[in-house]
């Protein structure tokens, strides 16, 4: 089913309003989810809407949070999200970072007591719109085992860096620090296919090509897959995200990060509050004139686009370009939703007494 | 041959003085190299001393640089290294970052017109000593091909994040953004062994297990090794390092980064000056009291140290711990040097008329 942007946006806003979010927050939360669907990152958009609703039903999401700065210097701050939607808490925190950068050149905010914040790229791109370099990270439900271990101690903990270019779209690196995301396992499960070695291990730490290994007590592997190929680096990056997001802010870290799925309860004796994010903004003109920077970043991108491909039919991919192209296309032609997501949305429509999604007609 | 720290330090200082470095710079540059040898990162220590000398002979290193800030805001700055040793330029830049952090909570410095800066960890740890979080990155000679391409457009571009702990040593992630470092190929070359798939590709972009493939026109692969295992993420991280270090400062980037080896001349029509670094410092107490942070980081480390290992004889490795242990051991027992490095040092001794290194006797 293909749905227009405005139809899907309107539907999503209504669901958040029904959860009790103030109108402005519902509009913002829907904007974050829609941006993910528009950019072709289907796993992090409205596909997660029912997940947020279930967390709210369990009272693990507060629809009317009092988000506030609890500690700060000129360029740093800790924000408490009051158990709100990460989709609302993270934009608040990024606005704090940007305001500090406007005054002092850079701004850095660590966030506690939040929930999942959608795609990291949404938040980093807010800085890019102001000719700043944007940084966004978050920790997440533990699914990844550190190198040499069998315990799920880390989330897929994404890191995102975004840079404003001139004639090209922003260059944006937005990546999980695991070898593969959970969504890729789900696709293989549906199609009954094996997965490559290096994505998951069994509960005993053995190599596995079974897409069900994770559900059977196994774990995802850090970027690098095994020690020989640098999995200790993926582990180190994931640790960095966890510490900047949560040890620094007072959120939960490691195995204590509350799961996104509502049917698994958080552990007891938590060392912090909610999940954590880390957001930053740095003014380009704090280093050199914006025009000069953009001209050189354009030159960088041009040179890399001309890189000799291994196979002529698969040219190099500049980070952020596929997502930018998806966004241009989907704004015009609508957003495709898989059946499972449409079913979820129909259940939400009934649950809240709102009109079902209608297919897009050009 | 095993050499005492003081013997090796003294020798290295003399070589830098013979290059014409002011005494204070020679002491500092030797300190950066020695720290690498002490920490067991033998590839980045005195093993590179003759390489710096050869660059100086080619007039690509200025032994008496006027290092200066050329652009700044309260918390950001661009530093011009005046073609100096990165071993001297980077500590200058990190001091600027730390001074800004002391005043405003954080400080960020992009550096142009520099040379190789040794181990990233040295610089990041300067911030840790002040109860700050340290960041250090640099670009480097192009050896790595972006995903789907056969061209060497990026260096092994390391990134480093360092955090102060309480009862444990600092947690420090210091990693090349390639799947494997060049040094690992050299070890395999010497022992005549094949290397694992995923470290290098041939000049045509084919999979190779030949440790000589890089010398024969091939390239190193980004962390992740191939697209299926996330090499686009390694590419994205390396791009991030390149942009923060050089597009931001006005240094050279991508294929234009001047090679560390003196026998390869830099390309013509360079878009910038020298190589680039990016250094940062963020006060922990800009976010929460230092004691609280350290207590929770200790808790994080304790929990990860207790992670169930796949094999009982190989426990989890906390980032930075092996290097810390090497440092404690080598300060007492001396630093082992392989024959090739001893030969290099003897040549330097003759070249500059200084006394040859003597073996350590306890």
Boltz contact constraints between the chains, C-beta under 6 A:
constraints:
  - contact:
      token1: [A, 73]
      token2: [B, 105]
      max_distance: 6.0
  - contact:
      token1: [A, 73]
      token2: [B, 286]
      max_distance: 6.0
  - contact:
      token1: [A, 74]
      token2: [B, 104]
      max_distance: 6.0
  - contact:
      token1: [A, 74]
      token2: [B, 105]
      max_distance: 6.0
  - contact:
      token1: [A, 75]
      token2: [B, 75]
      max_distance: 6.0
  - contact:
      token1: [A, 75]
      token2: [B, 104]
      max_distance: 6.0
  - contact:
      token1: [A, 75]
      token2: [B, 105]
      max_distance: 6.0
  - contact:
      token1: [A, 75]
      token2: [B, 106]
      max_distance: 6.0
  - contact:
      token1: [A, 76]
      token2: [B, 105]
      max_distance: 6.0
  - contact:
      token1: [A, 76]
      token2: [B, 106]
      max_distance: 6.0
  - contact:
      token1: [A, 76]
      token2: [B, 286]
      max_distance: 6.0
  - contact:
      token1: [A, 76]
      token2: [B, 287]
      max_distance: 6.0
  - contact:
      token1: [A, 78]
      token2: [B, 287]
      max_distance: 6.0
  - contact:
      token1: [A, 104]
      token2: [B, 74]
      max_distance: 6.0
  - contact:
      token1: [A, 104]
      token2: [B, 75]
      max_distance: 6.0
  - contact:
      token1: [A, 104]
      token2: [B, 104]
      max_distance: 6.0
  - contact:
      token1: [A, 105]
      token2: [B, 73]
      max_distance: 6.0
  - contact:
      token1: [A, 105]
      token2: [B, 74]
      max_distance: 6.0
  - contact:
      token1: [A, 105]
      token2: [B, 75]
      max_distance: 6.0
  - contact:
      token1: [A, 105]
      token2: [B, 76]
      max_distance: 6.0
  - contact:
      token1: [A, 106]
      token2: [B, 75]
      max_distance: 6.0
  - contact:
      token1: [A, 106]
      token2: [B, 76]
      max_distance: 6.0
  - contact:
      token1: [A, 106]
      token2: [B, 106]
      max_distance: 6.0
  - contact:
      token1: [A, 106]
      token2: [B, 108]
      max_distance: 6.0
  - contact:
      token1: [A, 108]
      token2: [B, 106]
      max_distance: 6.0
  - contact:
      token1: [A, 110]
      token2: [B, 287]
      max_distance: 6.0
  - contact:
      token1: [A, 146]
      token2: [B, 307]
      max_distance: 6.0
  - contact:
      token1: [A, 146]
      token2: [B, 316]
      max_distance: 6.0
  - contact:
      token1: [A, 148]
      token2: [B, 309]
      max_distance: 6.0
  - contact:
      token1: [A, 148]
      token2: [B, 310]
      max_distance: 6.0
  - contact:
      token1: [A, 148]
      token2: [B, 314]
      max_distance: 6.0
  - contact:
      token1: [A, 148]
      token2: [B, 316]
      max_distance: 6.0
  - contact:
      token1: [A, 149]
      token2: [B, 307]
      max_distance: 6.0
  - contact:
      token1: [A, 149]
      token2: [B, 308]
      max_distance: 6.0
  - contact:
      token1: [A, 149]
      token2: [B, 309]
      max_distance: 6.0
  - contact:
      token1: [A, 149]
      token2: [B, 316]
      max_distance: 6.0
  - contact:
      token1: [A, 150]
      token2: [B, 308]
      max_distance: 6.0
  - contact:
      token1: [A, 150]
      token2: [B, 310]
      max_distance: 6.0
  - contact:
      token1: [A, 151]
      token2: [B, 307]
      max_distance: 6.0
  - contact:
      token1: [A, 151]
      token2: [B, 308]
      max_distance: 6.0
  - contact:
      token1: [A, 153]
      token2: [B, 307]
      max_distance: 6.0
  - contact:
      token1: [A, 161]
      token2: [B, 240]
      max_distance: 6.0
  - contact:
      token1: [A, 163]
      token2: [B, 243]
      max_distance: 6.0
  - contact:
      token1: [A, 173]
      token2: [B, 236]
      max_distance: 6.0
  - contact:
      token1: [A, 173]
      token2: [B, 240]
      max_distance: 6.0
  - contact:
      token1: [A, 175]
      token2: [B, 233]
      max_distance: 6.0
  - contact:
      token1: [A, 175]
      token2: [B, 236]
      max_distance: 6.0
  - contact:
      token1: [A, 179]
      token2: [B, 229]
      max_distance: 6.0
  - contact:
      token1: [A, 179]
      token2: [B, 230]
      max_distance: 6.0
  - contact:
      token1: [A, 196]
      token2: [B, 228]
      max_distance: 6.0
  - contact:
      token1: [A, 198]
      token2: [B, 229]
      max_distance: 6.0
  - contact:
      token1: [A, 205]
      token2: [B, 310]
      max_distance: 6.0
  - contact:
      token1: [A, 223]
      token2: [B, 224]
      max_distance: 6.0
  - contact:
      token1: [A, 223]
      token2: [B, 230]
      max_distance: 6.0
  - contact:
      token1: [A, 223]
      token2: [B, 233]
      max_distance: 6.0
  - contact:
      token1: [A, 224]
      token2: [B, 223]
      max_distance: 6.0
  - contact:
      token1: [A, 225]
      token2: [B, 229]
      max_distance: 6.0
  - contact:
      token1: [A, 228]
      token2: [B, 196]
      max_distance: 6.0
  - contact:
      token1: [A, 229]
      token2: [B, 179]
      max_distance: 6.0
  - contact:
      token1: [A, 229]
      token2: [B, 198]
      max_distance: 6.0
  - contact:
      token1: [A, 229]
      token2: [B, 225]
      max_distance: 6.0
  - contact:
      token1: [A, 230]
      token2: [B, 179]
      max_distance: 6.0
  - contact:
      token1: [A, 230]
      token2: [B, 223]
      max_distance: 6.0
  - contact:
      token1: [A, 233]
      token2: [B, 175]
      max_distance: 6.0
  - contact:
      token1: [A, 233]
      token2: [B, 223]
      max_distance: 6.0
  - contact:
      token1: [A, 236]
      token2: [B, 173]
      max_distance: 6.0
  - contact:
      token1: [A, 236]
      token2: [B, 175]
      max_distance: 6.0
  - contact:
      token1: [A, 236]
      token2: [B, 319]
      max_distance: 6.0
  - contact:
      token1: [A, 240]
      token2: [B, 161]
      max_distance: 6.0
  - contact:
      token1: [A, 240]
      token2: [B, 173]
      max_distance: 6.0
  - contact:
      token1: [A, 243]
      token2: [B, 163]
      max_distance: 6.0
  - contact:
      token1: [A, 247]
      token2: [B, 296]
      max_distance: 6.0
  - contact:
      token1: [A, 247]
      token2: [B, 297]
      max_distance: 6.0
  - contact:
      token1: [A, 247]
      token2: [B, 300]
      max_distance: 6.0
  - contact:
      token1: [A, 248]
      token2: [B, 287]
      max_distance: 6.0
  - contact:
      token1: [A, 253]
      token2: [B, 300]
      max_distance: 6.0
  - contact:
      token1: [A, 254]
      token2: [B, 300]
      max_distance: 6.0
  - contact:
      token1: [A, 254]
      token2: [B, 303]
      max_distance: 6.0
  - contact:
      token1: [A, 286]
      token2: [B, 73]
      max_distance: 6.0
  - contact:
      token1: [A, 286]
      token2: [B, 76]
      max_distance: 6.0
  - contact:
      token1: [A, 287]
      token2: [B, 76]
      max_distance: 6.0
  - contact:
      token1: [A, 287]
      token2: [B, 78]
      max_distance: 6.0
  - contact:
      token1: [A, 287]
      token2: [B, 110]
      max_distance: 6.0
  - contact:
      token1: [A, 287]
      token2: [B, 248]
      max_distance: 6.0
  - contact:
      token1: [A, 296]
      token2: [B, 247]
      max_distance: 6.0
  - contact:
      token1: [A, 297]
      token2: [B, 247]
      max_distance: 6.0
  - contact:
      token1: [A, 300]
      token2: [B, 247]
      max_distance: 6.0
  - contact:
      token1: [A, 300]
      token2: [B, 253]
      max_distance: 6.0
  - contact:
      token1: [A, 300]
      token2: [B, 254]
      max_distance: 6.0
  - contact:
      token1: [A, 303]
      token2: [B, 254]
      max_distance: 6.0
  - contact:
      token1: [A, 307]
      token2: [B, 146]
      max_distance: 6.0
  - contact:
      token1: [A, 307]
      token2: [B, 149]
      max_distance: 6.0
  - contact:
      token1: [A, 307]
      token2: [B, 151]
      max_distance: 6.0
  - contact:
      token1: [A, 307]
      token2: [B, 153]
      max_distance: 6.0
  - contact:
      token1: [A, 308]
      token2: [B, 149]
      max_distance: 6.0
  - contact:
      token1: [A, 308]
      token2: [B, 150]
      max_distance: 6.0
  - contact:
      token1: [A, 308]
      token2: [B, 151]
      max_distance: 6.0
  - contact:
      token1: [A, 309]
      token2: [B, 148]
      max_distance: 6.0
  - contact:
      token1: [A, 309]
      token2: [B, 149]
      max_distance: 6.0
  - contact:
      token1: [A, 310]
      token2: [B, 148]
      max_distance: 6.0
  - contact:
      token1: [A, 310]
      token2: [B, 150]
      max_distance: 6.0
  - contact:
      token1: [A, 310]
      token2: [B, 205]
      max_distance: 6.0
  - contact:
      token1: [A, 314]
      token2: [B, 148]
      max_distance: 6.0
  - contact:
      token1: [A, 316]
      token2: [B, 146]
      max_distance: 6.0
  - contact:
      token1: [A, 316]
      token2: [B, 148]
      max_distance: 6.0
  - contact:
      token1: [A, 316]
      token2: [B, 149]
      max_distance: 6.0
  - contact:
      token1: [A, 319]
      token2: [B, 236]
      max_distance: 6.0
